Amino acid sequence: MLDFLPFDIPISPILPVGIILFDFLFLILAIPIEAYVLKARLKFDQKSSIFYGISINLFTNVVGWLAFFFIEPYLPPEQRSELLNYVFFNKFQFSRTYSLILLVAFIIFFATFLLKTVVLQLLLLWNQSDKKKPEREVNLPQRRSLRKNNFNKLQGTNIVTSVLIANSLSYSAITILLVICSSPQLRKF
């Protein structure tokens, strides 16, 4: 199948192009929304907010696909068939699948929220450690005012709340897009 590779990889020749394109569309939709919320709530500049938006979304997207590929082989045959039917044909065989999809959607939402929060905090710590330079000696009153300003800055911005709002808005936009795409009026075209 892939003759140019020096080793054999058991990859199916069928690619779910529709899901891949929808994934890119979701990223194109989620990144600006989350970057705007990060800029507005955490007072980042535009470049930093876009960097953090891209970073957290791409990281969670890769982790999500890896989780999908690790979980999919262990699903029962009926659920695996239902999942593959949705991935390749965008329809379900059984109506009871919708309740399972709702449960999985809540799990995915909160898992991505937690992962985005952790990744953003790690990126902020990494960025902060890169910016530390040897400082000249600061006298005691200046140190106290710097600590007070840093404490007020941290108190005024809450990363967890900002990521929750950003994640909620991006998931809402994606849900609206999915509802519009699955409406019967658009399927006629």
LINLIN-V22493 format. One record per backbone hydrogen bond with DSSP energy under -0.5 kcal/mol. NH is the residue of the N-H (numbers start at 1). CO is the residue of the C=O. Records with the same first field share a line. If there is no record, write none. Layout:
BEGIN
NH=CO + CO
END
This chain:
BEGIN
3=1
5=2
9=7
11=9
15=13
17=15
20=16
21=17
22=18
23=19
24=20
25=21
26=22
27=23
28=24
29=25
30=26
31=27
32=28
33=29
34=30
35=31
36=32
37=33
38=34
39=35
40=36
41=37
42=38
43=39
44=38
49=45
50=46
51=47
52=48
53=49
54=50
55=51
56=52
57=53
58=54
59=55
60=56
61=57
62=58
63=59
64=60
65=61
66=62
67=63
68=64
69=65
70=66
71=67
72=68
73=69
74=71
75=72
80=76
81=77
82=78
83=79
84=80
85=81
86=82
87=83
88=84
89=85
90=86
91=85
97=94
98=95
99=96
100=96
101=97
102=98
103=99
104=100
105=101
106=102
107=103
108=104
109=105
110=106
111=107
112=108
113=109
114=110
115=111
116=112
117=113
118=114
119=115
120=116
121=117
122=118
123=119
124=120
125=121
126=122
127=123
128=124
129=125
130=126
131=127
132=128
143=139
144=140
145=141
146=142
147=143
148=144
149=145
150=146
151=147
152=148
153=149
154=150
155=151
156=152
157=153
159=157
162=158
163=159
164=160
165=161
166=162
167=163
168=164
169=165
170=166
171=167
172=168
173=169
174=170
175=171
176=172
177=173
178=174
179=175
180=176
181=177
182=178
183=180
186=183
187=183
188=184
189=186
END
